[in-house]
Amino acid sequence: MTFTKKQAEILDISKKMFAEKGFVETSMRDLAAFLEIKAASLYAHFKSKEEI
C-alpha cells in the first residue's frame, strides 16, 4: 500500500504514541493534538485507529 506524506507522518507518530501510552490509551484526539491537526482531518486520512 502506498501512503501519502501526511499518512506516513501519522503512522510514524502513531507508532511512537502506541509504544509510549499503549494502543487502547491513545485516542484519535491524542494523535490529532500531537500532529497539530483537528480530529476530523485525521479521519480524512484514516477511518479509524484500528486502520492505522
C-alpha positions in Angstrom: 0.0 0.0 0.0 1.2 3.5 -0.9 0.9 6.2 1.7 0.9 10.0 1.2 3.5 12.0 3.0 0.9 13.0 5.7 -0.2 9.4 6.2 3.4 8.3 6.6 3.8 11.0 9.3 0.7 9.9 11.1 1.9 6.3 11.1 5.3 7.3 12.4 3.8 9.4 15.3 1.2 6.7 16.0 3.8 4.0 16.4 5.6 6.2 18.9 2.5 7.1 20.9 1.2 3.5 20.9 4.6 2.3 22.2 4.5 5.1 24.9 0.9 5.1 26.0 -0.4 1.8 24.6 -2.9 1.3 21.8 -6.0 1.4 24.0 -5.0 4.5 25.9 -4.1 6.5 22.8 -7.1 8.2 21.2 -7.5 9.7 17.8 -7.8 13.1 19.5 -4.4 12.5 21.2 -2.9 11.8 17.8 -4.6 14.8 16.2 -3.4 17.1 19.0 0.2 15.9 18.7 0.1 16.3 14.9 -1.5 19.8 15.5 -4.5 19.0 13.3 -8.2 18.6 14.0 -9.5 15.1 14.7 -11.8 15.4 11.6 -8.7 15.9 9.5 -7.1 12.8 10.9 -10.2 10.8 9.9 -9.8 12.1 6.4 -6.5 10.1 6.2 -7.5 7.0 8.2 -11.1 5.8 9.0 -10.2 4.6 12.5 -7.4 3.9 14.9 -7.5 0.3 14.0 -6.8 1.2 10.4 -3.7 3.0 11.5 
